[in-house]
Amino acid sequence: MTKPNLPTSISLWRKIVDKLMTILVIVAVVLAVIPLIFILGDVFIRGGAAINIGFLTHLPTAPNVAGGGIANALVGSFTMVGLAALISIPIGVGAGIFFSEWSTSQLSTVSSFMNDVLTGFPSMVLGLFIFIVIVLTTKQFSGFAGGVALSLVMIPIIARTTSESLKLVPTTLREASMALGIPRWKTVLRVVISTGKNGLLTGILLAVARATGETAPLLLTAATSEHFATSLFQPTASLTILIYNYGTSPYSSWQTQAWGAALVLILIMLALNLTVKLTIGRNLTGTRMEM
């Protein structure tokens, strides 16, 4: 009586399980991508009709009047996100370096925990805080208040991604640098940050994308305007507020422009992601060639 070949049976079972898990992973990927495809397709179909040069260069018009555009909202969004980036990138990167390089410090542990708590704060709460601190103080909605509110959204994201990316840098690189007599601060700037710069860039992009798509903080801080903002200290239009106002209006022309503005916003995000991906890819290729 012949005994079954156990190694062969185990190998067959492993292959079956491997195939099954591969199929389940592919199904999960498809289920995750399908909603994105439907959303992008819907936005492109509905918003494509509104896209033209005039739409990008003209100011808004009255409802059902041809020729309206989103130029002031584009400029306002770039202005407030740029101001938020100027505020949040130095603070976020500095905090991330502290969380990573001085992780044994009690202050680092406490502040890292508070940073994680801030990450989960509703953006409406952050906007309300800036409304109380800046808008009520100055008695004026402004692009400056909007930029500060967006910076509070960006800081914890940049700090956490910076910390995690720098923790991936091998400890041996730090030790080798300091063994050569290089000060710790210079080791962090020249060795650690240089090695983990791709992660930093990705984190900054994520924060910019999150801030660009925020609506709630700007409702309470920057409000909106039908004109170009000539100062940071006056109401400023933005793409997200324009999409909100136009999309909820009863006018078909404004609803079409809301879809067009949403398409522009998505294209901006795609362009940013593509730029970073290409930049990171070139950096990785150059690093491999040098090695």
C-alpha positions as CSV (number, residue, x, y, z in Angstrom):
1,M,0.0,0.0,0.0
2,T,1.6,3.2,-1.2
3,K,1.6,6.3,1.1
4,P,0.7,9.7,-0.3
5,N,3.5,12.0,-1.2
6,L,3.2,14.6,1.6
7,P,5.7,17.1,0.2
8,T,3.9,17.1,-3.2
9,S,0.5,17.6,-1.5
10,I,1.9,20.5,0.7
11,S,3.4,22.1,-2.4
12,L,0.1,21.8,-4.3
13,W,-1.8,23.3,-1.4
14,R,0.6,26.2,-1.2
15,K,0.2,26.9,-4.9
16,I,-3.6,26.9,-4.6
17,V,-3.5,29.3,-1.6
18,D,-1.0,31.5,-3.4
19,K,-3.2,31.8,-6.5
20,L,-6.3,32.4,-4.3
21,M,-4.5,35.2,-2.4
22,T,-3.3,36.7,-5.7
23,I,-6.8,36.8,-7.1
24,L,-8.2,38.3,-3.9
25,V,-5.5,41.1,-4.0
26,I,-6.3,41.8,-7.7
27,V,-10.1,42.0,-6.9
28,A,-9.3,44.4,-4.0
29,V,-7.3,46.6,-6.3
30,V,-10.0,46.6,-8.9
31,L,-12.7,47.5,-6.3
32,A,-10.5,50.3,-5.0
33,V,-9.8,51.7,-8.5
34,I,-13.4,51.5,-9.9
35,P,-14.8,54.3,-7.8
36,L,-11.9,56.6,-8.8
37,I,-12.4,55.8,-12.5
38,F,-16.2,56.6,-12.2
39,I,-15.5,59.8,-10.4
40,L,-12.8,61.0,-12.8
41,G,-14.9,60.0,-15.8
42,D,-18.0,61.9,-14.4
43,V,-16.0,65.0,-13.7
44,F,-14.3,64.9,-17.1
45,I,-17.6,64.5,-18.9
46,R,-19.5,67.2,-17.0
47,G,-16.6,69.6,-16.6
48,G,-14.9,69.3,-20.0
49,A,-17.6,71.4,-21.7
50,A,-16.7,74.4,-19.5
51,I,-13.0,74.4,-20.0
52,N,-11.6,77.0,-22.4
53,I,-9.1,79.9,-22.3
54,G,-11.8,82.4,-21.2
55,F,-12.9,80.1,-18.4
56,L,-9.4,80.2,-17.0
57,T,-8.7,83.9,-17.5
58,H,-12.0,85.7,-16.9
59,L,-13.7,86.8,-13.7
60,P,-17.1,85.3,-12.6
61,T,-20.3,86.7,-14.1
62,A,-23.9,86.8,-13.1
63,P,-25.9,83.6,-13.3
64,N,-26.9,82.5,-16.8
65,V,-24.5,85.1,-18.4
66,A,-22.1,83.6,-20.8
67,G,-18.3,84.2,-20.5
68,G,-17.8,83.7,-16.7
69,G,-14.5,82.3,-15.5
70,I,-12.5,81.3,-12.4
71,A,-9.4,83.4,-12.8
72,N,-9.7,85.0,-9.4
73,A,-10.4,81.7,-7.7
74,L,-7.3,80.2,-9.3
75,V,-5.1,83.1,-8.2
76,G,-6.6,83.1,-4.7
77,S,-6.1,79.3,-4.2
78,F,-2.5,79.5,-5.3
79,T,-1.9,82.5,-3.1
80,M,-3.3,81.0,0.1
81,V,-1.8,77.5,-0.5
82,G,1.6,79.2,-1.2
83,L,1.3,81.3,2.0
84,A,0.4,78.1,3.9
85,A,3.4,76.3,2.4
86,L,5.8,79.1,3.4
87,I,4.5,78.8,7.0
88,S,4.1,75.1,7.3
89,I,7.1,73.6,5.5
90,P,9.8,75.0,7.8
91,I,7.8,74.3,10.9
92,G,6.7,70.8,9.8
93,V,10.2,69.7,8.6
94,G,11.8,71.1,11.8
95,A,9.3,69.3,14.0
96,G,9.7,66.1,11.9
97,I,13.5,66.2,12.4
98,F,13.0,66.6,16.1
99,F,10.6,63.7,16.3
100,S,13.1,61.5,14.4
101,E,16.5,62.5,15.6
102,W,15.6,63.2,19.3
103,S,13.0,60.5,19.7
104,T,14.2,59.4,23.1
105,S,13.4,62.9,24.5
106,Q,10.3,63.1,26.7
107,L,9.5,66.4,25.0
108,S,9.7,64.6,21.6
109,T,7.4,61.9,22.7
110,V,4.8,64.3,24.0
111,S,4.9,66.7,21.1
112,S,4.8,63.7,18.6
113,F,1.6,62.5,20.3
114,M,0.1,66.0,20.1
115,N,1.0,66.2,16.5
116,D,-0.8,63.0,15.8
117,V,-3.8,64.4,17.6
118,L,-3.7,67.6,15.5
119,T,-3.6,65.4,12.4
120,G,-7.0,64.0,13.3
121,F,-8.6,67.4,14.1
122,P,-11.6,68.3,11.8
123,S,-10.5,71.1,9.5
124,M,-13.6,73.0,10.5
125,V,-12.3,73.2,14.0
126,L,-9.0,74.6,12.8
127,G,-10.9,77.1,10.7
128,L,-13.0,78.2,13.6
129,F,-9.9,78.7,15.7
130,I,-8.4,81.0,13.1
131,F,-11.7,82.7,12.8
132,I,-11.7,83.6,16.5
133,V,-8.0,84.5,16.6
134,I,-7.5,86.4,13.4
135,V,-10.9,87.2,11.7
136,L,-12.6,88.5,14.8
137,T,-9.5,90.4,15.8
138,T,-9.1,92.1,12.5
139,K,-12.8,92.2,11.8
140,Q,-12.1,91.1,8.3
141,F,-12.1,87.9,6.3
142,S,-8.8,87.7,4.5
143,G,-6.5,85.5,2.4
144,F,-4.0,85.8,5.2
145,A,-6.4,84.1,7.6
146,G,-7.1,81.5,5.0
147,G,-3.4,80.8,4.5
148,V,-2.8,80.4,8.3
149,A,-5.8,78.1,8.6
150,L,-4.4,75.9,5.7
151,S,-1.0,75.9,7.3
152,L,-2.5,74.3,10.4
153,V,-3.8,71.5,8.2
154,M,-0.4,71.0,6.5
155,I,1.9,71.2,9.5
156,P,1.1,67.8,11.2
157,I,1.1,66.0,7.8
158,I,4.6,67.3,6.9
159,A,5.9,66.7,10.4
160,R,4.7,63.1,10.5
161,T,5.9,62.2,7.0
162,T,9.2,63.9,7.6
163,S,9.7,61.9,10.8
164,E,8.8,58.6,9.3
165,S,11.0,59.2,6.2
166,L,14.0,60.2,8.3
167,K,13.6,57.1,10.5
168,L,14.1,55.0,7.4
169,V,17.7,56.4,7.0
170,P,20.1,53.7,8.4
171,T,21.6,54.6,11.8
172,T,25.0,53.6,10.5
173,L,25.1,56.6,8.2
174,R,24.6,58.9,11.2
175,E,27.2,57.1,13.2
176,A,29.7,57.1,10.4
177,S,29.2,60.9,9.8
178,M,29.6,61.8,13.5
179,A,32.6,59.4,13.8
180,L,34.4,61.6,11.3
181,G,33.9,64.5,13.6
182,I,31.0,66.1,11.8
183,P,28.6,68.0,14.2
184,R,25.2,66.4,14.8
185,W,23.3,69.4,13.2
186,K,25.4,69.2,10.1
187,T,25.0,65.4,10.0
188,V,21.2,65.9,10.0
189,L,21.2,68.5,7.3
190,R,23.9,67.0,5.0
191,V,23.4,63.3,5.5
192,V,20.0,62.4,7.0
193,I,17.9,64.9,5.1
194,S,19.8,64.4,1.9
195,T,19.1,60.6,2.1
196,G,15.5,61.0,3.0
197,K,14.6,63.9,0.8
198,N,12.3,61.8,-1.4
199,G,10.1,61.1,1.5
200,L,10.1,64.7,2.6
201,L,9.1,65.8,-0.9
202,T,6.3,63.3,-1.0
203,G,5.0,64.4,2.4
204,I,5.0,68.1,1.3
205,L,3.1,67.2,-1.8
206,L,0.5,65.3,0.3
207,A,0.1,68.3,2.5
208,V,-0.2,70.7,-0.4
209,A,-2.8,68.4,-2.0
210,R,-4.8,68.2,1.2
211,A,-4.7,72.0,1.7
212,T,-5.7,72.7,-1.9
213,G,-8.8,70.6,-1.5
214,E,-10.0,72.1,1.8
215,T,-13.2,74.0,1.9
216,A,-14.3,74.3,5.5
217,P,-11.4,76.4,6.9
218,L,-11.7,78.9,4.0
219,L,-15.5,79.3,4.6
220,L,-14.7,80.7,8.0
221,T,-11.5,82.7,7.2
222,A,-11.1,83.8,3.6
223,A,-14.8,83.8,2.5
224,T,-14.9,84.7,-1.2
225,S,-14.9,87.5,-3.6
226,E,-15.9,88.2,-7.2
227,H,-12.7,90.1,-7.9
228,F,-9.0,89.6,-7.8
229,A,-7.6,90.1,-4.3
230,T,-5.1,93.0,-4.3
231,S,-4.1,92.4,-0.7
232,L,-3.7,89.4,1.7
233,F,-5.9,91.3,4.1
234,Q,-9.2,91.2,2.2
235,P,-11.7,88.5,1.2
236,T,-10.2,86.1,-1.3
237,A,-11.8,83.6,-3.7
238,S,-10.7,80.0,-3.9
239,L,-11.5,77.1,-6.2
240,T,-13.1,75.0,-3.4
241,I,-15.4,77.7,-2.2
242,L,-16.4,78.5,-5.8
243,I,-17.2,74.9,-6.4
244,Y,-19.3,74.8,-3.3
245,N,-21.2,78.0,-4.1
246,Y,-21.7,77.2,-7.8
247,G,-22.5,73.5,-7.2
248,T,-25.2,74.2,-4.7
249,S,-26.8,77.0,-6.8
250,P,-30.0,76.5,-8.8
251,Y,-28.4,78.0,-12.0
252,S,-27.4,75.5,-14.7
253,S,-24.6,77.7,-16.0
254,W,-23.0,78.0,-12.5
255,Q,-23.3,74.2,-12.0
256,T,-21.5,73.6,-15.3
257,Q,-18.7,76.0,-14.1
258,A,-18.6,74.2,-10.8
259,W,-17.8,70.9,-12.7
260,G,-15.2,72.8,-14.8
261,A,-13.6,74.1,-11.7
262,A,-13.5,70.7,-10.1
263,L,-11.9,69.3,-13.3
264,V,-9.2,72.1,-13.1
265,L,-8.6,71.2,-9.4
266,I,-8.1,67.5,-10.3
267,L,-5.8,68.3,-13.1
268,I,-3.7,70.5,-10.8
269,M,-3.4,67.6,-8.4
270,L,-2.5,65.2,-11.1
271,A,0.2,67.5,-12.4
272,L,1.7,67.9,-8.9
273,N,1.8,64.1,-8.4
274,L,3.3,63.5,-11.8
275,T,6.0,66.1,-11.3
276,V,7.0,64.6,-7.9
277,K,6.9,61.1,-9.3
278,L,9.2,62.1,-12.2
279,T,11.5,64.0,-9.9
280,I,11.8,61.1,-7.4
281,G,12.3,58.6,-10.3
282,R,15.2,60.7,-11.6
283,N,16.8,61.0,-8.2
284,L,16.6,57.3,-7.6
285,T,18.1,56.6,-11.1
286,G,20.9,59.0,-10.5
287,T,21.6,57.5,-7.0
288,R,21.8,54.0,-8.5
289,M,24.1,55.1,-11.2
290,E,26.4,56.7,-8.7
291,M,26.4,53.5,-6.6
